């Protein structure tokens, strides 16, 4: 599943293709790809895409509804389209004569200020992805959105320490909990715990202040490094230009069970933490 760096990369690469464009048409090709709380895609006709951003693992298309063709959408403030890519979701633009593919779940026809027209496809092979278009009030009715924890790159030490206080679950399980911190998944939990020298099975509340500080620094460093390399491409992930990421070439532990630790040379081991495969170095991580 794309995590924070991958979704951030998609946002950055999609923005130049769609920012300032007006949605001139929309077609939903798979009903289950639309959240029950969402406006219908065709309700977004006439809206202008003002920006593309991210919250946790969600991609956000910010919309200006001043010229929306739908009377019940026109003039709505704070309107946005949230896209959860899940396992195989992908957003890319194509020429207007490109037909939807086998795995295309939704199509938006766009026109920019220069009159150039493109099509924005939401493709999703495994069909786990989700679209939700709505106002801030609608978004607050979505449990996943309302309960999202803070952004890790914006966390202060005191705020991070407070998120771990009283947590008796394994530190990796806590990092994976989107209600605690938004955007971290299996890859970056493993990588930042290795960088911080912390055993992923340690109880979160048992970490000393020095370990918590080191973990927050490592988490930010790993996420920023991955963003600088356009994320990690394990199987399906591509950015909005169709390019793969490169951070997978720098993995210290993720997916490297049985291989030599890059720090000490001993064999990395694999265990399960919170039901997830977890690779760590028993010598370097305590």
C-alpha positions in Angstrom: 0.0 0.0 0.0 1.4 3.5 -0.9 2.5 5.2 2.3 3.2 8.8 3.1 6.2 9.3 0.7 4.4 7.6 -2.2 1.2 9.6 -1.8 3.2 12.8 -1.4 5.1 12.0 -4.6 1.8 11.4 -6.5 0.5 14.7 -5.2 3.6 16.6 -6.3 3.7 14.9 -9.8 -0.1 15.2 -10.4 -0.4 18.9 -9.4 1.2 20.3 -12.6 -1.2 18.2 -14.8 -4.5 19.2 -13.1 -4.1 22.4 -11.1 -6.3 25.1 -12.5 -8.3 22.7 -14.7 -12.1 22.6 -14.7 -13.9 19.3 -14.4 -16.0 19.2 -17.6 -17.3 15.7 -17.2 -17.1 12.7 -15.0 -18.1 9.0 -15.1 -18.1 6.5 -12.2 -17.4 3.0 -13.7 -17.5 1.0 -10.4 -20.0 2.0 -7.7 -18.0 0.3 -4.9 -15.1 2.7 -5.5 -17.2 5.5 -4.2 -17.7 6.0 -0.5 -21.4 6.1 0.6 -21.0 9.6 2.0 -19.6 11.0 -1.2 -21.1 13.3 -3.8 -21.4 11.6 -7.2 -18.4 12.4 -9.5 -20.8 14.1 -12.0 -21.8 16.5 -9.2 -18.3 17.9 -9.5 -18.7 19.2 -13.1 -17.8 22.9 -13.3 -15.5 22.7 -10.3 -11.9 23.9 -10.6 -9.1 21.9 -9.2 -7.2 24.5 -7.2 -4.5 22.3 -5.6 -3.4 18.7 -5.0 -2.2 17.7 -1.5 -2.1 14.9 1.0 -3.3 14.0 4.5 -1.7 10.8 5.8 -2.1 8.2 3.0 -5.0 10.2 1.4 -4.5 12.2 -1.8 -6.6 15.4 -1.8 -7.8 17.4 -4.8 -9.0 20.8 -3.5 -12.0 22.1 -5.5 -13.5 25.6 -6.1 -17.2 25.1 -6.5 -18.1 28.6 -7.5 -19.0 27.6 -11.0 -20.3 24.1 -10.3 -23.1 23.1 -12.6 -25.0 21.2 -9.9 -27.1 23.7 -7.8 -26.6 21.8 -4.6 -22.8 21.9 -5.0 -22.4 25.4 -6.5 -20.8 27.8 -3.9 -19.9 25.1 -1.5 -16.7 26.0 0.5 -13.9 23.7 1.4 -15.0 21.1 -1.2 -12.4 18.4 -1.9 -12.0 15.0 -3.5 -10.2 12.5 -1.2 -8.6 9.5 -2.9 -7.4 6.5 -0.9 -5.2 4.6 -3.2 -5.1 1.5 -1.0 -3.1 -1.4 -2.6 -3.1 -0.6 -6.3 -4.9 2.7 -6.9 -3.3 5.1 -9.4 -4.2 8.6 -10.8 -2.8 9.6 -14.1 -3.8 11.9 -17.0 -4.3 10.9 -20.6 -5.3 12.4 -23.9 -9.0 12.9 -24.6 -9.1 10.1 -27.1 -7.9 7.5 -24.5 -10.6 5.1 -23.6 -11.0 3.7 -20.0 -9.0 0.6 -19.3 -10.1 -2.7 -17.8 -9.3 -1.4 -14.3 -10.4 2.2 -14.7 -12.9 3.0 -11.9 -13.6 6.6 -12.5 -12.9 9.2 -15.2 -12.8 13.0 -15.0 -12.6 15.1 -18.1 -10.6 18.3 -17.6 -10.0 21.5 -19.4 -7.3 24.0 -18.4 -7.3 27.8 -18.8 -5.5 27.5 -22.2 -8.3 25.2 -23.5 -6.2 22.1 -23.4 -8.2 19.0 -22.5 -7.1 15.9 -20.7 -8.7 12.9 -19.0 -7.9 12.0 -15.4 -8.3 8.2 -14.7 -8.5 6.6 -11.3 -7.3 3.0 -12.1 -7.3 0.3 -9.4 -6.5 -3.3 -10.3 -7.5 -4.8 -7.0 -10.4 -2.4 -6.5 -9.7 -1.6 -2.9 -9.3 2.1 -3.5 -11.9 4.7 -2.5 -13.1 8.1 -3.6 -14.9 10.6 -1.4 -16.0 14.0 -2.5 -17.5 16.3 0.0 -17.4 19.4 2.1 -15.5 19.7 5.5 -18.8 18.7 7.2 -19.0 15.6 5.1 -15.4 14.7 5.7 -16.0 14.9 9.5 -18.7 12.2 9.2 -16.1 9.8 7.8 -14.6 7.9 10.7 -11.2 7.3 9.0 -10.7 11.0 8.3 -12.0 12.3 11.6 -9.7 9.9 13.6 -6.5 10.5 11.7 -3.5 11.2 13.9 -1.1 14.1 13.3 1.3 14.3 10.4 4.7 12.8 11.4 6.7 15.5 9.6 5.0 18.2 11.7 5.3 16.5 15.1 7.2 18.2 17.8 9.0 16.1 20.4 6.5 16.8 23.1 3.6 15.9 20.9 5.3 12.7 19.8 6.1 11.7 23.4 2.5 12.3 24.4 1.3 10.0 21.6 3.4 7.1 23.1 2.5 7.7 26.7 0.5 4.8 28.2 0.7 2.7 25.0 1.6 -0.9 26.0 1.4 -2.2 22.5 4.5 -2.9 20.5 6.1 0.3 19.2 5.7 -0.9 15.6 2.0 -1.5 16.2 1.7 2.0 17.5 3.5 3.5 14.5 1.1 1.7 12.2 -2.0 3.0 14.0 -3.3 5.8 11.8 -5.1 7.2 14.8 -1.7 7.8 16.5 0.3 9.0 13.5 -1.0 9.4 10.0 0.8 8.0 6.9 3.2 5.4 8.3 2.9 1.8 7.0 4.9 -1.4 7.2 7.9 -0.2 5.1 8.6 3.0 7.0 7.9 1.6 10.4 10.5 -1.1 9.9 13.0 1.3 8.4 12.7 4.1 11.0 12.9 1.5 13.9 16.1 0.2 12.5 17.6 3.6 12.0 16.7 4.4 15.6 18.1 1.1 16.9 14.8 0.1 18.6 13.4 -3.5 18.6 9.9 -3.3 16.9 8.5 -5.5 19.7 9.3 -3.1 22.5 6.3 -1.6 24.3 5.9 2.0 23.2 5.5 3.3 26.7 8.8 1.6 27.8 10.9 3.8 25.5 13.1 6.3 27.2 13.1 10.0 26.3 16.3 9.6 24.4 14.9 6.6 22.4 11.7 8.5 21.7 13.6 11.5 20.5 15.9 9.3 18.3 12.8 7.5 16.9 11.1 10.8 15.9 14.3 12.0 14.2 14.7 8.7 12.4 11.1 8.7 11.3 11.3 12.1 9.8 14.7 11.4 8.2 13.5 8.2 6.6 10.3 9.7 5.3 12.1 12.8 3.8 14.7 10.6 2.2 12.1 8.4 0.6 10.2 11.5 -0.7 13.4 12.8 -2.2 13.7 9.4 -4.1 10.0 9.5 -5.2 9.0 6.8 -2.8 9.3 3.0 -2.9 8.1 0.8 -5.8 7.6 -2.8 -4.7 5.0 -3.9 -7.1 2.3 -1.6 -8.5 3.2 1.9 -7.3 3.9 4.6 -9.9 3.7 8.3 -9.6 1.4 10.5 -11.7 4.0 10.5 -14.6 4.1 6.7 -14.6 7.6 6.6 -13.0 8.7 4.2 -10.3 10.3 5.3 -7.0 13.9 4.5 -6.0 13.9 4.2 -2.2 13.4 0.4 -2.4 17.1 0.3 -3.4 18.0 1.8 0.0 16.0 -0.5 2.3 18.0 -1.4 5.4 15.7 -4.1 6.6 12.3 -4.2 4.9 12.1 -7.3 2.7 15.6 -8.3 3.6 15.0 -11.2 6.0 18.0 -13.5 6.2 20.3 -11.0 4.5 23.2 -9.3 6.2 22.6 -6.3 8.3 24.1 -3.2 6.6 25.4 -2.0 10.0 26.8 -5.2 11.8 26.8 -7.8 9.1 24.7 -10.3 11.0 21.6 -12.0 9.6 18.4 -10.0 9.8 15.4 -11.8 11.2 11.7 -11.8 10.5 8.9 -11.9 13.1 5.3 -10.9 13.2 4.2 -7.7 15.0 0.6 -6.6 14.9 0.0 -9.3 12.3 2.5 -7.8 9.9 5.8 -9.3 8.7 8.6 -7.4 10.4 12.3 -7.5 9.6 14.8 -6.3 12.1 18.4 -6.8 13.4 18.4 -8.5 16.8 22.0 -7.2 17.4 21.5 -3.5 16.4 17.9 -3.1 17.7 17.2 -3.3 21.4 
